[in-house]
Amino acid sequence: MQELATLTDKHGTPIAVGDEVRVLSVTLDSDMEDDEREMFEFMIGAICEVERVDDQGRAWVTMWWSCGDGNATTSVGLERHQMEIVRR
């Protein structure tokens, strides 16, 4: 059986689903529209709960937005250098 690697933040601190992390950076796609890019950039500095960890070892977090016509979400998979733990 293959052992799963421990997910850590930029300081080497272990991260688990349910922990809160500060978003330090995000990877942006050059094809993004300006309004979509702004939503991702606004996540930088935000504190979000880790919802899941994918097969590549990225911690997925989501921010909710109130819009004129309802709510929207932005989800991003963070690599270790893109986050630091705030709270367990």
N, C-alpha and C positions, 0 to 999 in steps of 0.2 A: 504494500500500500504506500502511495506517495504521500509524504508529509507536506502540509500546506505551510508556506512561508508566513511569518508574522508580519502583519501590516504595521508600519511605523510612520511617524511624522518626520518632518525635516530634522528634528533633533534626535531621532532614534527612539522616541517614546512610543510604546505599543499603542495601537488604535484598534478599537472594536466597534461593531455595530452598536449604535445608541450613544456613543461618545459625541461630544460637541467639539468641533474644530473651527479654527479661524481660517478662512480662505485667503491664502497669500498671493496666489496668481491663478490664472486660468489660461488654457490653450485656446486661442481663437482661430477660427477658420477664415482664410482670406476671402472666401465667397459669401460670408455673412452679410446680411443687410444691416444698415446702420442701427436701426432700432433694436434688432436682435443682439448686435455687438454691445450696445449700451447696457442691456440687461445683464449680460455676462460680466462686463466690466464693473457694474455696480455690485456684483457679488464679492469683489475683492475687499477684504476687511470684515466681511460679514461672518457671523458665527452661526453654523448650521450643524444639525445632527446627521451623523453618518447613518444612512438608511440601508446600505448594502455594500458588499465588496465583490467586485467582479473577478473573472478568471485571470485577468491581467494584473490584479492587485490594486486596482483603483478603488478609492472610497467615493461612493456616490452620495451627493448631497443635493437638496432641492430648496429653492426659495420660492415663496408665494408672493404674487403681486396683485394688488387691487387695481383694476383697470376700469375705464368708464363703462364698459359693457360686461363686467363680471371679474372673475379671477383668472390669472395666468400663472404658469409655473415655469421655472428654468431649472433644469437638472444638469449637473456636470460631474464627471468622474475625475477625481483628483489623484495625482501621483504624490509620492511622499514629500517632494520638495515644494508642493503647492499648498501645504496645510501644516498647522500646528495644533496640538490638542489644547483645549481650553478647560474642559470639564468632562469627567466620567459619569 
